[in-house]
Amino acid sequence: MSVQADIEAKLQALEPTFLTVENESHRHAVPANSETHFKVTLVSAHFQGLMPVKRHQRLYAVLSDELAGPVHALALHLYTPDEWEARGGARPESPDCRGGSA
């Protein structure tokens, strides 16, 4: 199973109403077909009443194996269903990589 598939499967524990996991490794100075940089957009009622840092910590706990191994960077966009609706289902775009070399 790919790292991306592992992440998607593990995040089901947070009962998402919306989930996307994007492999953004190709936008960074890493070998072809890498699975090291990911962007996660997750909407869950489990985030209700939690400040952003607590939401991140909850996700880090679920993905501890991946973060200890193959995953170098994880961009997180974590919302409650109400926050997601207020945003119109939009999430920020990732910036281009500005460091490293091929």
C-alpha positions as CSV (number, residue, x, y, z in Angstrom):
1,M,0.0,0.0,0.0
2,S,1.2,3.5,-0.8
3,V,2.0,6.1,1.9
4,Q,-0.9,8.2,0.6
5,A,-3.3,5.2,0.9
6,D,-2.1,4.5,4.4
7,I,-2.7,8.2,5.4
8,E,-6.2,8.1,3.9
9,A,-7.1,4.9,5.6
10,K,-5.8,6.0,9.0
11,L,-7.6,9.3,8.8
12,Q,-11.0,7.5,8.6
13,A,-10.6,7.3,12.4
14,L,-11.6,11.0,12.6
15,E,-14.9,10.2,10.7
16,P,-14.3,12.9,8.0
17,T,-17.3,14.4,6.1
18,F,-14.7,15.5,3.6
19,L,-11.1,14.3,3.1
20,T,-8.5,14.8,0.4
21,V,-4.9,13.7,0.7
22,E,-2.7,15.1,-2.0
23,N,0.9,14.0,-2.7
24,E,2.7,17.2,-3.4
25,S,6.2,15.6,-3.4
26,H,6.6,16.4,-7.1
27,R,6.6,20.1,-6.2
28,H,9.7,19.7,-4.1
29,A,13.3,18.8,-4.6
30,V,12.9,15.0,-4.1
31,P,13.4,12.0,-6.3
32,A,10.7,11.1,-8.8
33,N,7.7,9.1,-7.4
34,S,8.5,10.2,-3.8
35,E,5.8,10.1,-1.1
36,T,7.3,12.6,1.3
37,H,5.2,15.8,1.1
38,F,1.4,15.7,1.6
39,K,-1.4,18.2,1.9
40,V,-4.4,17.0,3.9
41,T,-7.8,18.7,3.9
42,L,-10.0,17.2,6.5
43,V,-13.5,18.2,7.7
44,S,-14.7,16.5,10.9
45,A,-17.0,17.1,13.8
46,H,-14.2,15.8,16.0
47,F,-12.6,19.2,15.6
48,Q,-15.5,21.0,17.2
49,G,-14.3,23.2,20.1
50,L,-10.6,22.5,19.4
51,M,-8.1,25.2,18.7
52,P,-5.9,24.6,15.6
53,V,-2.9,23.3,17.5
54,K,-5.1,20.7,19.2
55,R,-6.5,19.6,15.9
56,H,-3.0,19.2,14.5
57,Q,-2.0,17.2,17.6
58,R,-4.9,14.9,17.1
59,L,-3.9,14.3,13.5
60,Y,-0.2,13.8,14.4
61,A,-1.2,11.1,16.9
62,V,-3.1,9.2,14.2
63,L,-0.2,9.5,11.7
64,S,2.6,9.0,14.1
65,D,4.2,6.1,12.2
66,E,4.2,8.0,8.9
67,L,5.6,11.2,10.5
68,A,8.4,9.1,12.1
69,G,9.3,7.6,8.8
70,P,8.5,8.5,5.2
71,V,6.6,11.7,5.6
72,H,8.8,14.8,5.6
73,A,6.1,17.5,5.4
74,L,2.4,17.6,6.0
75,A,0.3,20.7,5.2
76,L,-2.9,20.5,7.3
77,H,-6.2,22.3,6.6
78,L,-8.5,21.0,9.3
79,Y,-12.1,22.3,9.7
80,T,-15.4,21.6,11.4
81,P,-18.3,21.1,9.1
82,D,-19.6,24.6,9.9
83,E,-16.2,26.2,9.1
84,W,-15.9,24.3,5.9
85,E,-19.4,25.4,4.8
86,A,-18.5,29.0,5.7
87,R,-15.4,28.8,3.5
88,G,-17.6,27.5,0.6
89,G,-15.6,24.3,0.5
90,A,-12.4,26.1,-0.4
91,R,-8.9,25.5,1.0
92,P,-5.7,27.4,0.5
93,E,-3.4,26.6,-2.4
94,S,0.1,25.3,-1.5
95,P,3.0,27.6,-2.3
96,D,5.8,26.5,-4.6
97,C,8.8,25.0,-3.1
98,R,11.5,27.6,-2.5
99,G,14.3,25.5,-1.1
100,G,16.6,22.5,-1.8
101,S,18.0,21.4,-5.1
102,A,17.2,18.4,-7.3
